[in-house]
């Protein structure tokens, strides 16, 4: 099959939500409906050791939360779907932000009882900045939830985009009877508790005006019909171009835990979400259908298989075709990568990969040669942009109980820093490493992983610093002068990008006044090559 045909078959999207909205459950059910798995690992049934397929890390199994992004590939209706499940907790937002640079669409999951929550809004701002198309699934309609009209209004107000209901709920909680399918002019009847994908927990009634529906569902049907007519009267027609531009979002109602509404989401992803698009590099725009391979590393994960102490670089293919054994160049370093053991994913399950195309996510075993943001090509010099790193908001020092484990500590922190689980800073003066994060839970996860994956019992303590800014200057000598004059406040991150540390915001203000030729950055892009202009004002 030609490359352009294969690219058209691809759909690559991320699932985003606030914690506990049901994102991991929906991920399981999408995999089950597509035939990728046969039994969904219930998030609630952890005593039976049936963990969520997308939660593979030991701490995820213990805590029941997603703390690392997972990649899953499946086939559905002759299409290849690359699904990226992201952490919902705000302390892991950096990982999610980077994942969102690797997808062509997003599926937003909203808890019908809570509406749009803070973390959802932050993630949607990232999607909006990239004009990422968004589909919306309002989950948990089998519980006592908010009025659907209020939910629709809140989405429009807070997210600033038009909502186009594709389904509309009939009742809620114990009185949830199903949905109107506005695209196919039918009613899909809800049957709670069924667990077979084949019957999809539903029965389809093809006449919306059927008097039997009123007799069957009573006031719930009449009220839902009135709400639906009201919404259709004030909502614009669905415009696929506006959806692709991130200005409209199709809305679906359902109950992921009961398998209800899942099939409609899968169908919408195939029919509405875009295939891979052209991606911008510093040098030029790169179409996905051009024959030469190019890709970008958007995630690195250590110890997916603890028995092998492996590190996997997740690469989004931006153009062309991957073939096992082909030579790929790391543009940053000029080194070549061997591709005989490249894998595809179904979360922690991996298979050797023979061929892949633009839009696919592939895993390259990595021993420190690949970094977040690296561009891989067949030889051309390209630098894909847009992979963000945010200045830490919390700093901690790290000590170990057993000094004989210092080597393991350094190895663990190096690898965890490479994957972006935490930011590790090496002070210009002194040898004690500093850990930086945007949320406290990151430190808890790192401490747990150091103990269980590297055999290091680490103690984390507060550091005197609270702020960090990456520093650049047009004149390298001026930058070196600044570093020499402020050596006690300088540290280097995982890619040796120099960073200015401060205990108070006023210290940064003073440094800016005294050193006008130095730029201070809240965010940097990949490999220290390109710094965002988001400086302090």
Secondary structure as GFF3:
##gff-version 3
##sequence-region A 1 537
A	DSSP	alpha_helix	3	8	.	.	.	ID=ss1
A	DSSP	beta_strand	10	17	.	.	.	ID=ss2
A	DSSP	alpha_helix	23	33	.	.	.	ID=ss3
A	DSSP	three_ten_helix	46	48	.	.	.	ID=ss4
A	DSSP	alpha_helix	58	63	.	.	.	ID=ss5
A	DSSP	beta_strand	70	76	.	.	.	ID=ss6
A	DSSP	beta_strand	79	85	.	.	.	ID=ss7
A	DSSP	three_ten_helix	90	92	.	.	.	ID=ss8
A	DSSP	alpha_helix	93	100	.	.	.	ID=ss9
A	DSSP	beta_strand	105	111	.	.	.	ID=ss10
A	DSSP	alpha_helix	118	129	.	.	.	ID=ss11
A	DSSP	beta_strand	133	139	.	.	.	ID=ss12
A	DSSP	alpha_helix	148	159	.	.	.	ID=ss13
A	DSSP	beta_strand	162	165	.	.	.	ID=ss14
A	DSSP	beta_strand	167	170	.	.	.	ID=ss15
A	DSSP	three_ten_helix	173	175	.	.	.	ID=ss16
A	DSSP	beta_strand	178	181	.	.	.	ID=ss17
A	DSSP	beta_strand	186	190	.	.	.	ID=ss18
A	DSSP	beta_strand	202	205	.	.	.	ID=ss19
A	DSSP	alpha_helix	211	217	.	.	.	ID=ss20
A	DSSP	alpha_helix	219	234	.	.	.	ID=ss21
A	DSSP	alpha_helix	240	244	.	.	.	ID=ss22
A	DSSP	beta_strand	248	253	.	.	.	ID=ss23
A	DSSP	three_ten_helix	256	258	.	.	.	ID=ss24
A	DSSP	alpha_helix	262	271	.	.	.	ID=ss25
A	DSSP	beta_strand	279	280	.	.	.	ID=ss26
A	DSSP	beta_strand	285	286	.	.	.	ID=ss27
A	DSSP	beta_strand	294	302	.	.	.	ID=ss28
A	DSSP	three_ten_helix	306	308	.	.	.	ID=ss29
A	DSSP	beta_strand	311	319	.	.	.	ID=ss30
A	DSSP	beta_strand	321	323	.	.	.	ID=ss31
A	DSSP	beta_strand	328	330	.	.	.	ID=ss32
A	DSSP	beta_strand	336	337	.	.	.	ID=ss33
A	DSSP	beta_strand	343	346	.	.	.	ID=ss34
A	DSSP	beta_strand	349	352	.	.	.	ID=ss35
A	DSSP	beta_strand	355	357	.	.	.	ID=ss36
A	DSSP	beta_strand	361	365	.	.	.	ID=ss37
A	DSSP	beta_strand	375	377	.	.	.	ID=ss38
A	DSSP	beta_strand	389	390	.	.	.	ID=ss39
A	DSSP	beta_strand	394	400	.	.	.	ID=ss40
A	DSSP	three_ten_helix	403	405	.	.	.	ID=ss41
A	DSSP	alpha_helix	406	418	.	.	.	ID=ss42
A	DSSP	beta_strand	423	427	.	.	.	ID=ss43
A	DSSP	beta_strand	433	437	.	.	.	ID=ss44
A	DSSP	alpha_helix	440	454	.	.	.	ID=ss45
A	DSSP	beta_strand	458	462	.	.	.	ID=ss46
A	DSSP	beta_strand	467	473	.	.	.	ID=ss47
A	DSSP	alpha_helix	476	485	.	.	.	ID=ss48
A	DSSP	three_ten_helix	487	489	.	.	.	ID=ss49
A	DSSP	beta_strand	490	492	.	.	.	ID=ss50
A	DSSP	beta_strand	498	502	.	.	.	ID=ss51
A	DSSP	alpha_helix	505	514	.	.	.	ID=ss52
A	DSSP	beta_strand	518	521	.	.	.	ID=ss53
A	DSSP	beta_strand	523	524	.	.	.	ID=ss54
A	DSSP	three_ten_helix	526	528	.	.	.	ID=ss55
###
